Amino acid sequence: MKKSSRIFLFLFFVLCPLMFLSGTVSAFDDEPEFNGNAYFCWANEDGTLSYHKFENLQSGSVMNYIAVSEITDDSGNGHNYQWGQEPANWALAVDMEDEGGNVKPEVNKEYVFGNGIDDMGIQLDPCSDAEGANSILSNGDRIFRSVVYLAGSYEAITFGTSAEDYEYFPNFWDPTFFTSTVDISETTKDHPAVYKTYLLNSSIKFKTGLHSKSAIKSVKALNVNSGAVDIVKNEETGEFTITFHSNYYDRVVFEAEDEDGGKYYFRPQRIVINAMDNFSPDMKEAKVNAAFFYPKDYRYSNFDVVATITRYGKKPTTRLLSPMSLENAEPGMEALGLGEPGPDGYTSDGGKGLYASVYPVSLGSDIKSGRDALQKIQDIAFTVVNKGALSGNTYGGTFSGSGKGTIYDITTRRIK
C-alpha cells in the first residue's frame, strides 16, 4: 500500500488515544502487522533500484543496528550499497512482495521513493532527529527502528530518557516517535548535532552510543559564562550529567573528546515548542503546527505564542497565534507529543508534569504543496511569552529561552 494511504483515518483524540509513557500504540486498521521482514532500498546512478531483505527485525522501541557491510544487493542489479547513496530508506516486505513472497514487478525507484516531496512512495517515514554523517536512522513508521551505521567512522551519544530521572518528561520523548541516540560523527562547532530536550529540565544525562568507534572521555561547554553549566562524569558508568543554571542557556554547544583524541560537537536544543508540518498530497491548507508544552500548574491562557515567518527575499512577518481546538487535530499530530485529552478542548496531556496545546500557522494561500513551501519559505520561529507581555509599555517576560526562540526549518522539516 502506498505511503500516502497510511495517513491516519480517524480522529486521534476520539478514537485512538496513545499511552505515551507506557510506550504502547494502538494498531491502525489499515496498517499491516509487522512480521519482522523489511527491505533496505537505495537508488543507483543509472536510475535502477537495489535492495536487501532483512528478516527477524525486532519491533517496538528496540533498536536494530546494521552495519553498511551487511547491505548487499538482492535485486540482481549488481550494485551493493555504497555509503552516502541517496535516496536510501526502508520499506516493509508486505509492500514489496506479492503473496508468493516475490518482489512485485512494479517495484522500482519511483514506487519506493516517490518524488521525495508530495509522494513519498512506500518508504518508511524516518520521523527522526538523529540522522547523521555516518548513520541512517529510521523510526520506521512506529513499526520498527534501525540504525544503519558505517563501522569505524560512526560516533554517537545516547541520552537518558527515563521518566524517573526528570521532573518533566514530555511526550515528544516517547520512544514510539523519538530516538535518544544522536550521531555526532563529523560534526563541527558551526554544525553540531542537535538533540531536543525540555527547557524546564535543568539537567540531562548521556553516554557513548552503541557501536561507536571510541568512548567519550571528556565534555566541555563552549562560549558560555563561567558557572553557566556544570558537567559531571560518572567514571564507573561513563555517563555524563549536564546541568544548566538558567533557562536562558537553551542552545549551548558542547565539545566531546573521545579516547582517541577525536573531537565532536552537539547542542541540546532546550525547547517548550515542538513543531511539524502537514505537507502531503491531499492537504487542504499548508500549515506548520506547533505544540506548546507547559507545566500543569498553568493553562495555555497564561501565555502568548508568537510566530515569525521568514520568506526568501521578503521581510519577516510576525503573528500572535491562537490555540486550536483539539477536536480539529489533523491526522498524525500525535507525533508532536500530544496525549489524552486534558481539562478543556484546547489542552492535551503533554507527558509527566505537562500539558500541551497546539498552535497552527497557515503558510499562505500561495503554498499549494510541499514544493511551494521549500521554494518560498525559509523558516518559522516560535516564541512563548507571558500573557499580554507584548501589549504593555514594558516587556513582560519570555517563557521560551533566548533569541528568536524555537526555529522550524522548512528545508529540513525539523527544528534547528
C-alpha beads as a LAMMPS data file, in Angstrom:
LAMMPS data file: protein, C-alpha beads

416 atoms
415 bonds

1 atom types
1 bond types

-500.0 500.0 xlo xhi
-500.0 500.0 ylo yhi
-500.0 500.0 zlo zhi

Masses

1 110.0

Atoms # bond

1 1 1 0.000 0.000 0.000
2 1 1 1.273 3.478 -0.824
3 1 1 2.690 5.615 1.988
4 1 1 0.121 8.332 1.343
5 1 1 -2.669 5.835 2.028
6 1 1 -1.321 5.158 5.504
7 1 1 -2.290 8.565 6.899
8 1 1 -4.472 8.030 9.943
9 1 1 -8.137 7.605 9.114
10 1 1 -9.583 8.587 12.435
11 1 1 -9.875 11.482 14.853
12 1 1 -6.925 10.875 17.111
13 1 1 -8.353 12.148 20.336
14 1 1 -11.722 10.454 19.943
15 1 1 -10.939 7.024 18.543
16 1 1 -7.347 6.136 19.329
17 1 1 -5.561 7.866 22.240
18 1 1 -1.942 6.817 22.717
19 1 1 -0.485 5.699 26.007
20 1 1 2.834 7.512 25.674
21 1 1 4.597 6.834 28.936
22 1 1 3.960 3.116 28.643
23 1 1 5.377 3.130 25.106
24 1 1 2.361 1.349 23.600
25 1 1 0.447 2.358 20.487
26 1 1 -2.933 1.255 19.276
27 1 1 -2.852 -0.507 15.908
28 1 1 -4.296 1.173 12.838
29 1 1 -6.959 -0.647 10.875
30 1 1 -5.122 -0.112 7.586
31 1 1 -1.615 -0.781 8.942
32 1 1 -0.263 -4.309 8.373
33 1 1 1.108 -6.256 11.304
34 1 1 4.908 -6.254 11.178
35 1 1 6.304 -9.734 10.577
36 1 1 9.961 -8.787 11.148
37 1 1 10.765 -8.534 7.442
38 1 1 11.759 -5.329 5.651
39 1 1 13.853 -4.201 2.710
40 1 1 16.585 -1.593 2.794
41 1 1 16.340 0.124 -0.603
42 1 1 18.617 2.515 -2.462
43 1 1 18.684 4.209 -5.860
44 1 1 21.612 3.794 -8.257
45 1 1 23.104 6.413 -10.569
46 1 1 21.597 4.667 -13.604
47 1 1 18.103 5.079 -12.127
48 1 1 17.683 1.455 -11.115
49 1 1 16.649 0.313 -7.666
50 1 1 18.621 -2.042 -5.459
51 1 1 17.543 -3.610 -2.186
52 1 1 18.488 -6.064 0.543
53 1 1 15.939 -8.013 2.531
54 1 1 16.345 -8.231 6.318
55 1 1 14.415 -10.788 8.321
56 1 1 13.654 -11.146 12.032
57 1 1 13.955 -7.429 12.784
58 1 1 12.761 -6.534 16.268
59 1 1 9.751 -4.256 16.570
60 1 1 8.728 -1.609 19.096
61 1 1 11.315 0.620 20.731
62 1 1 14.166 -1.912 20.374
63 1 1 16.872 -0.548 18.062
64 1 1 18.176 -2.763 15.245
65 1 1 21.820 -1.891 14.480
66 1 1 23.007 -2.798 10.966
67 1 1 26.492 -2.214 9.580
68 1 1 26.772 -0.960 5.988
69 1 1 28.832 -4.039 5.121
70 1 1 25.716 -6.176 5.705
71 1 1 23.779 -4.434 2.914
72 1 1 24.445 -6.408 -0.256
73 1 1 22.332 -6.263 -3.400
74 1 1 19.472 -8.775 -3.664
75 1 1 17.938 -7.167 -6.746
76 1 1 20.290 -8.565 -9.361
77 1 1 21.329 -5.093 -10.461
78 1 1 24.812 -5.714 -9.099
79 1 1 25.118 -2.558 -7.047
80 1 1 25.913 -3.141 -3.373
81 1 1 25.030 -0.182 -1.170
82 1 1 27.753 2.441 -1.024
83 1 1 27.780 4.818 1.904
84 1 1 26.184 8.153 1.056
85 1 1 23.953 6.922 -1.769
86 1 1 20.653 8.806 -1.859
87 1 1 17.817 8.199 -1.698
88 1 1 18.070 5.261 0.666
89 1 1 15.483 4.060 3.150
90 1 1 13.371 1.164 4.377
91 1 1 10.209 -0.427 3.008
92 1 1 8.074 -3.144 4.553
93 1 1 8.246 -6.578 2.928
94 1 1 4.445 -6.613 2.737
95 1 1 4.631 -3.582 0.411
96 1 1 7.459 -5.016 -1.694
97 1 1 6.307 -8.600 -2.163
98 1 1 3.389 -10.450 -3.715
99 1 1 1.521 -13.243 -1.968
100 1 1 4.197 -15.715 -3.022
101 1 1 6.965 -13.741 -1.331
102 1 1 8.475 -12.473 -4.580
103 1 1 9.286 -8.824 -5.228
104 1 1 6.444 -7.287 -7.219
105 1 1 7.284 -6.481 -10.867
106 1 1 6.165 -2.853 -10.426
107 1 1 8.790 -2.197 -7.722
108 1 1 11.245 0.449 -8.947
109 1 1 12.812 3.686 -7.707
110 1 1 9.630 5.746 -8.076
111 1 1 7.485 3.057 -6.459
112 1 1 9.672 3.046 -3.362
113 1 1 10.682 6.706 -3.051
114 1 1 8.010 8.674 -4.911
115 1 1 9.151 12.178 -5.797
116 1 1 10.518 12.861 -2.305
117 1 1 8.182 15.791 -1.573
118 1 1 4.475 15.216 -2.104
119 1 1 4.649 11.493 -2.853
120 1 1 6.899 9.517 -0.524
121 1 1 6.247 6.167 -2.173
122 1 1 6.230 3.179 0.174
123 1 1 9.365 4.109 2.110
124 1 1 9.069 4.224 5.878
125 1 1 8.895 7.705 7.331
126 1 1 12.186 8.415 9.163
127 1 1 10.499 10.969 11.522
128 1 1 13.783 11.245 13.416
129 1 1 16.202 13.941 14.510
130 1 1 19.188 11.626 14.818
131 1 1 20.296 11.072 11.225
132 1 1 23.982 11.908 10.893
133 1 1 27.135 11.740 8.808
134 1 1 27.753 8.063 9.466
135 1 1 24.305 6.663 10.188
136 1 1 20.838 6.381 8.688
137 1 1 18.274 6.230 11.435
138 1 1 14.601 5.422 10.982
139 1 1 11.717 5.221 13.418
140 1 1 10.064 3.031 10.817
141 1 1 6.529 4.431 10.936
142 1 1 6.425 3.332 14.570
143 1 1 6.706 -0.303 13.410
144 1 1 10.417 -0.929 13.903
145 1 1 13.563 1.104 14.473
146 1 1 17.021 0.796 12.983
147 1 1 20.396 2.452 12.722
148 1 1 22.430 1.741 9.611
149 1 1 25.962 2.752 10.562
150 1 1 29.388 2.997 8.946
151 1 1 31.641 0.886 11.152
152 1 1 34.937 2.535 12.073
153 1 1 33.554 6.049 11.484
154 1 1 30.336 6.097 13.484
155 1 1 30.425 8.008 16.780
156 1 1 27.251 8.555 18.776
157 1 1 25.938 9.577 22.158
158 1 1 22.776 8.253 23.777
159 1 1 20.784 10.472 26.118
160 1 1 18.998 9.036 29.119
161 1 1 15.227 9.171 28.772
162 1 1 13.977 7.500 31.923
163 1 1 10.983 9.395 33.278
164 1 1 12.198 8.786 36.820
165 1 1 15.269 10.973 36.198
166 1 1 13.324 14.087 35.230
167 1 1 10.800 16.426 36.797
168 1 1 9.182 16.806 33.387
169 1 1 9.043 14.082 30.764
170 1 1 7.496 15.457 27.567
171 1 1 5.569 13.105 25.318
172 1 1 7.816 14.045 22.409
173 1 1 10.466 11.934 24.166
174 1 1 8.311 8.843 23.823
175 1 1 10.352 6.118 22.077
176 1 1 7.499 5.489 19.656
177 1 1 8.346 8.712 17.821
178 1 1 11.735 9.797 19.119
179 1 1 15.230 8.420 19.426
180 1 1 17.627 9.354 22.183
181 1 1 20.719 8.388 20.140
182 1 1 22.491 11.146 18.209
183 1 1 25.181 10.635 15.571
184 1 1 27.929 13.159 16.314
185 1 1 30.332 11.955 13.594
186 1 1 31.989 14.686 11.519
187 1 1 30.273 17.464 13.459
188 1 1 31.856 20.913 13.876
189 1 1 31.376 23.889 16.175
190 1 1 29.314 25.607 13.498
191 1 1 27.381 22.464 12.587
192 1 1 26.794 20.449 15.757
193 1 1 24.416 17.531 16.142
194 1 1 21.113 18.688 17.670
195 1 1 19.105 16.908 20.345
196 1 1 15.681 18.093 21.520
197 1 1 15.224 18.291 25.283
198 1 1 12.731 20.085 27.506
199 1 1 13.698 23.584 28.630
200 1 1 12.480 23.373 32.223
201 1 1 14.555 20.286 33.000
202 1 1 17.799 21.733 34.317
203 1 1 19.801 18.511 33.761
204 1 1 20.289 15.920 31.024
205 1 1 22.276 12.679 31.028
206 1 1 24.102 10.862 28.225
207 1 1 26.830 8.335 27.449
208 1 1 28.678 6.893 24.461
209 1 1 26.307 5.232 21.986
210 1 1 26.491 1.571 20.965
211 1 1 28.862 0.673 18.094
212 1 1 30.736 3.983 18.404
213 1 1 34.335 3.750 17.288
214 1 1 35.657 5.147 20.582
215 1 1 34.351 6.020 24.062
216 1 1 33.766 9.674 25.015
217 1 1 36.232 10.646 27.746
218 1 1 35.512 14.351 28.320
219 1 1 32.965 17.079 27.534
220 1 1 33.112 20.872 27.811
221 1 1 30.699 23.726 27.110
222 1 1 31.695 26.349 24.543
223 1 1 31.136 30.093 24.567
224 1 1 29.196 30.400 27.828
225 1 1 29.912 32.293 31.022
226 1 1 31.794 30.550 33.790
227 1 1 29.342 28.766 36.078
228 1 1 26.547 28.738 33.499
229 1 1 26.831 24.974 33.005
230 1 1 28.166 22.113 35.140
231 1 1 29.362 18.803 33.663
232 1 1 29.935 15.740 35.839
233 1 1 31.175 12.340 34.640
234 1 1 30.458 9.059 36.420
235 1 1 33.764 7.277 35.967
236 1 1 32.234 3.862 36.669
237 1 1 29.401 4.018 34.123
238 1 1 30.824 6.559 31.681
239 1 1 27.627 8.602 31.965
240 1 1 27.793 12.401 31.856
241 1 1 25.340 14.785 33.538
242 1 1 24.972 18.339 32.221
243 1 1 23.260 20.877 34.486
244 1 1 22.127 24.273 33.191
245 1 1 21.852 27.094 35.727
246 1 1 19.469 29.246 33.692
247 1 1 16.745 28.703 31.102
248 1 1 18.472 31.386 29.065
249 1 1 21.074 28.803 28.065
250 1 1 18.846 26.924 25.640
251 1 1 21.245 26.220 22.750
252 1 1 24.717 25.743 24.217
253 1 1 27.223 23.891 22.024
254 1 1 29.358 21.216 23.698
255 1 1 32.636 19.682 22.604
256 1 1 33.133 15.964 23.291
257 1 1 36.520 14.270 23.008
258 1 1 36.908 10.521 22.631
259 1 1 39.714 8.307 23.909
260 1 1 41.479 8.504 20.535
261 1 1 41.572 12.303 20.592
262 1 1 38.703 12.796 18.167
263 1 1 36.519 15.845 18.815
264 1 1 32.797 16.121 18.200
265 1 1 30.122 18.739 18.781
266 1 1 26.496 18.611 19.878
267 1 1 23.808 21.049 21.001
268 1 1 20.962 20.143 23.347
269 1 1 18.094 22.211 21.928
270 1 1 16.093 23.057 25.059
271 1 1 12.559 23.697 23.864
272 1 1 8.985 24.218 25.021
273 1 1 7.736 24.136 21.410
274 1 1 7.762 21.072 19.169
275 1 1 6.686 21.533 15.546
276 1 1 5.842 19.639 12.376
277 1 1 4.315 20.496 9.005
278 1 1 1.356 18.853 7.317
279 1 1 2.791 18.637 3.790
280 1 1 1.078 15.836 1.890
281 1 1 -0.588 15.339 -1.498
282 1 1 -4.086 15.724 -0.031
283 1 1 -3.542 18.664 2.323
284 1 1 -6.212 21.348 2.119
285 1 1 -4.113 24.129 3.650
286 1 1 -0.340 24.177 4.182
287 1 1 0.453 24.592 7.872
288 1 1 3.131 24.199 10.482
289 1 1 1.611 23.019 13.750
290 1 1 3.420 23.939 16.962
291 1 1 2.761 22.052 20.197
292 1 1 3.476 24.145 23.299
293 1 1 4.389 22.179 26.453
294 1 1 3.873 23.850 29.835
295 1 1 3.685 22.735 33.490
296 1 1 0.334 21.530 34.763
297 1 1 0.291 24.397 37.276
298 1 1 -0.594 26.634 34.306
299 1 1 -3.040 26.805 31.407
300 1 1 -2.425 27.806 27.805
301 1 1 -4.290 31.053 28.556
302 1 1 -1.392 32.162 30.790
303 1 1 0.807 32.584 27.702
304 1 1 1.005 34.085 24.225
305 1 1 2.629 32.139 21.383
306 1 1 4.185 34.252 18.643
307 1 1 5.352 33.077 15.209
308 1 1 7.799 34.898 12.930
309 1 1 7.641 33.663 9.326
310 1 1 10.677 34.290 7.133
311 1 1 10.179 34.047 3.379
312 1 1 13.022 34.179 0.911
313 1 1 13.647 37.714 -0.282
314 1 1 10.979 39.267 1.938
315 1 1 10.790 40.958 5.323
316 1 1 9.804 38.581 8.167
317 1 1 6.226 38.799 9.383
318 1 1 5.070 38.207 12.963
319 1 1 1.765 36.788 14.163
320 1 1 0.147 36.266 17.545
321 1 1 -1.208 32.717 17.346
322 1 1 -4.439 31.229 18.638
323 1 1 -4.694 27.720 20.083
324 1 1 -6.513 25.086 18.078
325 1 1 -9.479 23.119 19.351
326 1 1 -8.176 19.582 19.555
327 1 1 -11.393 18.330 18.004
328 1 1 -9.799 19.671 14.809
329 1 1 -6.497 17.837 15.305
330 1 1 -5.081 16.713 11.969
331 1 1 -4.013 13.129 11.236
332 1 1 -0.543 12.318 12.537
333 1 1 -0.303 15.178 15.008
334 1 1 0.247 12.790 17.931
335 1 1 3.865 12.659 16.754
336 1 1 4.224 16.172 18.209
337 1 1 3.798 14.655 21.663
338 1 1 0.079 15.025 22.231
339 1 1 -1.599 12.628 24.635
340 1 1 -5.002 12.017 26.118
341 1 1 -7.481 14.926 26.390
342 1 1 -6.767 17.486 29.113
343 1 1 -9.064 19.685 31.236
344 1 1 -10.510 21.557 28.250
345 1 1 -10.858 21.296 24.492
346 1 1 -7.586 23.122 23.826
347 1 1 -5.409 21.037 26.115
348 1 1 -3.970 17.541 25.999
349 1 1 -1.745 15.621 28.350
350 1 1 1.821 16.558 27.421
351 1 1 3.722 13.992 29.466
352 1 1 4.920 13.787 33.042
353 1 1 4.045 17.089 34.743
354 1 1 2.987 18.744 31.480
355 1 1 0.057 19.847 29.368
356 1 1 0.287 20.581 25.642
357 1 1 -1.693 22.895 23.361
358 1 1 -1.405 23.250 19.582
359 1 1 -0.937 26.493 17.658
360 1 1 -1.298 26.190 13.856
361 1 1 0.421 28.565 11.445
362 1 1 -1.084 28.886 7.970
363 1 1 1.669 29.350 5.399
364 1 1 -0.460 31.294 2.919
365 1 1 -2.817 30.681 0.014
366 1 1 0.100 30.602 -2.440
367 1 1 1.550 27.475 -0.793
368 1 1 -0.202 24.616 -2.564
369 1 1 2.372 21.892 -1.941
370 1 1 5.485 20.972 -0.015
371 1 1 7.484 22.007 -3.069
372 1 1 5.984 25.515 -2.882
373 1 1 6.940 25.763 0.789
374 1 1 10.529 24.689 0.116
375 1 1 10.902 27.283 -2.606
376 1 1 9.282 30.217 -0.816
377 1 1 9.665 29.854 2.958
378 1 1 12.906 29.662 4.912
379 1 1 11.738 29.037 8.470
380 1 1 9.264 29.836 11.221
381 1 1 10.455 30.990 14.663
382 1 1 8.216 30.411 17.683
383 1 1 8.462 32.421 20.888
384 1 1 6.380 31.986 24.049
385 1 1 5.838 34.989 26.318
386 1 1 3.746 35.642 29.396
387 1 1 0.173 36.654 28.568
388 1 1 -0.014 40.271 27.435
389 1 1 3.769 40.706 27.572
390 1 1 3.849 42.328 24.132
391 1 1 0.912 44.691 24.638
392 1 1 2.140 46.823 27.533
393 1 1 4.632 49.658 27.734
394 1 1 7.287 47.355 29.151
395 1 1 8.327 43.869 28.137
396 1 1 6.526 41.293 30.281
397 1 1 8.977 38.396 30.065
398 1 1 9.626 35.337 27.896
399 1 1 8.970 31.691 28.680
400 1 1 10.898 30.065 25.860
401 1 1 14.623 30.689 26.283
402 1 1 16.737 33.078 24.256
403 1 1 16.903 34.833 20.908
404 1 1 14.314 34.048 18.247
405 1 1 13.005 31.057 20.183
406 1 1 12.403 27.673 18.557
407 1 1 13.043 27.673 14.801
408 1 1 11.359 25.214 12.430
409 1 1 13.395 24.898 9.226
410 1 1 11.259 24.264 6.141
411 1 1 14.096 22.723 4.102
412 1 1 14.981 20.045 6.658
413 1 1 11.433 19.901 8.063
414 1 1 12.734 19.864 11.610
415 1 1 13.713 22.139 14.481
416 1 1 17.168 23.598 14.055

Bonds

1 1 1 2
2 1 2 3
3 1 3 4
4 1 4 5
5 1 5 6
6 1 6 7
7 1 7 8
8 1 8 9
9 1 9 10
10 1 10 11
11 1 11 12
12 1 12 13
13 1 13 14
14 1 14 15
15 1 15 16
16 1 16 17
17 1 17 18
18 1 18 19
19 1 19 20
20 1 20 21
21 1 21 22
22 1 22 23
23 1 23 24
24 1 24 25
25 1 25 26
26 1 26 27
27 1 27 28
28 1 28 29
29 1 29 30
30 1 30 31
31 1 31 32
32 1 32 33
33 1 33 34
34 1 34 35
35 1 35 36
36 1 36 37
37 1 37 38
38 1 38 39
39 1 39 40
40 1 40 41
41 1 41 42
42 1 42 43
43 1 43 44
44 1 44 45
45 1 45 46
46 1 46 47
47 1 47 48
48 1 48 49
49 1 49 50
50 1 50 51
51 1 51 52
52 1 52 53
53 1 53 54
54 1 54 55
55 1 55 56
56 1 56 57
57 1 57 58
58 1 58 59
59 1 59 60
60 1 60 61
61 1 61 62
62 1 62 63
63 1 63 64
64 1 64 65
65 1 65 66
66 1 66 67
67 1 67 68
68 1 68 69
69 1 69 70
70 1 70 71
71 1 71 72
72 1 72 73
73 1 73 74
74 1 74 75
75 1 75 76
76 1 76 77
77 1 77 78
78 1 78 79
79 1 79 80
80 1 80 81
81 1 81 82
82 1 82 83
83 1 83 84
84 1 84 85
85 1 85 86
86 1 86 87
87 1 87 88
88 1 88 89
89 1 89 90
90 1 90 91
91 1 91 92
92 1 92 93
93 1 93 94
94 1 94 95
95 1 95 96
96 1 96 97
97 1 97 98
98 1 98 99
99 1 99 100
100 1 100 101
101 1 101 102
102 1 102 103
103 1 103 104
104 1 104 105
105 1 105 106
106 1 106 107
107 1 107 108
108 1 108 109
109 1 109 110
110 1 110 111
111 1 111 112
112 1 112 113
113 1 113 114
114 1 114 115
115 1 115 116
116 1 116 117
117 1 117 118
118 1 118 119
119 1 119 120
120 1 120 121
121 1 121 122
122 1 122 123
123 1 123 124
124 1 124 125
125 1 125 126
126 1 126 127
127 1 127 128
128 1 128 129
129 1 129 130
130 1 130 131
131 1 131 132
132 1 132 133
133 1 133 134
134 1 134 135
135 1 135 136
136 1 136 137
137 1 137 138
138 1 138 139
139 1 139 140
140 1 140 141
141 1 141 142
142 1 142 143
143 1 143 144
144 1 144 145
145 1 145 146
146 1 146 147
147 1 147 148
148 1 148 149
149 1 149 150
150 1 150 151
151 1 151 152
152 1 152 153
153 1 153 154
154 1 154 155
155 1 155 156
156 1 156 157
157 1 157 158
158 1 158 159
159 1 159 160
160 1 160 161
161 1 161 162
162 1 162 163
163 1 163 164
164 1 164 165
165 1 165 166
166 1 166 167
167 1 167 168
168 1 168 169
169 1 169 170
170 1 170 171
171 1 171 172
172 1 172 173
173 1 173 174
174 1 174 175
175 1 175 176
176 1 176 177
177 1 177 178
178 1 178 179
179 1 179 180
180 1 180 181
181 1 181 182
182 1 182 183
183 1 183 184
184 1 184 185
185 1 185 186
186 1 186 187
187 1 187 188
188 1 188 189
189 1 189 190
190 1 190 191
191 1 191 192
192 1 192 193
193 1 193 194
194 1 194 195
195 1 195 196
196 1 196 197
197 1 197 198
198 1 198 199
199 1 199 200
200 1 200 201
201 1 201 202
202 1 202 203
203 1 203 204
204 1 204 205
205 1 205 206
206 1 206 207
207 1 207 208
208 1 208 209
209 1 209 210
210 1 210 211
211 1 211 212
212 1 212 213
213 1 213 214
214 1 214 215
215 1 215 216
216 1 216 217
217 1 217 218
218 1 218 219
219 1 219 220
220 1 220 221
221 1 221 222
222 1 222 223
223 1 223 224
224 1 224 225
225 1 225 226
226 1 226 227
227 1 227 228
228 1 228 229
229 1 229 230
230 1 230 231
231 1 231 232
232 1 232 233
233 1 233 234
234 1 234 235
235 1 235 236
236 1 236 237
237 1 237 238
238 1 238 239
239 1 239 240
240 1 240 241
241 1 241 242
242 1 242 243
243 1 243 244
244 1 244 245
245 1 245 246
246 1 246 247
247 1 247 248
248 1 248 249
249 1 249 250
250 1 250 251
251 1 251 252
252 1 252 253
253 1 253 254
254 1 254 255
255 1 255 256
256 1 256 257
257 1 257 258
258 1 258 259
259 1 259 260
260 1 260 261
261 1 261 262
262 1 262 263
263 1 263 264
264 1 264 265
265 1 265 266
266 1 266 267
267 1 267 268
268 1 268 269
269 1 269 270
270 1 270 271
271 1 271 272
272 1 272 273
273 1 273 274
274 1 274 275
275 1 275 276
276 1 276 277
277 1 277 278
278 1 278 279
279 1 279 280
280 1 280 281
281 1 281 282
282 1 282 283
283 1 283 284
284 1 284 285
285 1 285 286
286 1 286 287
287 1 287 288
288 1 288 289
289 1 289 290
290 1 290 291
291 1 291 292
292 1 292 293
293 1 293 294
294 1 294 295
295 1 295 296
296 1 296 297
297 1 297 298
298 1 298 299
299 1 299 300
300 1 300 301
301 1 301 302
302 1 302 303
303 1 303 304
304 1 304 305
305 1 305 306
306 1 306 307
307 1 307 308
308 1 308 309
309 1 309 310
310 1 310 311
311 1 311 312
312 1 312 313
313 1 313 314
314 1 314 315
315 1 315 316
316 1 316 317
317 1 317 318
318 1 318 319
319 1 319 320
320 1 320 321
321 1 321 322
322 1 322 323
323 1 323 324
324 1 324 325
325 1 325 326
326 1 326 327
327 1 327 328
328 1 328 329
329 1 329 330
330 1 330 331
331 1 331 332
332 1 332 333
333 1 333 334
334 1 334 335
335 1 335 336
336 1 336 337
337 1 337 338
338 1 338 339
339 1 339 340
340 1 340 341
341 1 341 342
342 1 342 343
343 1 343 344
344 1 344 345
345 1 345 346
346 1 346 347
347 1 347 348
348 1 348 349
349 1 349 350
350 1 350 351
351 1 351 352
352 1 352 353
353 1 353 354
354 1 354 355
355 1 355 356
356 1 356 357
357 1 357 358
358 1 358 359
359 1 359 360
360 1 360 361
361 1 361 362
362 1 362 363
363 1 363 364
364 1 364 365
365 1 365 366
366 1 366 367
367 1 367 368
368 1 368 369
369 1 369 370
370 1 370 371
371 1 371 372
372 1 372 373
373 1 373 374
374 1 374 375
375 1 375 376
376 1 376 377
377 1 377 378
378 1 378 379
379 1 379 380
380 1 380 381
381 1 381 382
382 1 382 383
383 1 383 384
384 1 384 385
385 1 385 386
386 1 386 387
387 1 387 388
388 1 388 389
389 1 389 390
390 1 390 391
391 1 391 392
392 1 392 393
393 1 393 394
394 1 394 395
395 1 395 396
396 1 396 397
397 1 397 398
398 1 398 399
399 1 399 400
400 1 400 401
401 1 401 402
402 1 402 403
403 1 403 404
404 1 404 405
405 1 405 406
406 1 406 407
407 1 407 408
408 1 408 409
409 1 409 410
410 1 410 411
411 1 411 412
412 1 412 413
413 1 413 414
414 1 414 415
415 1 415 416
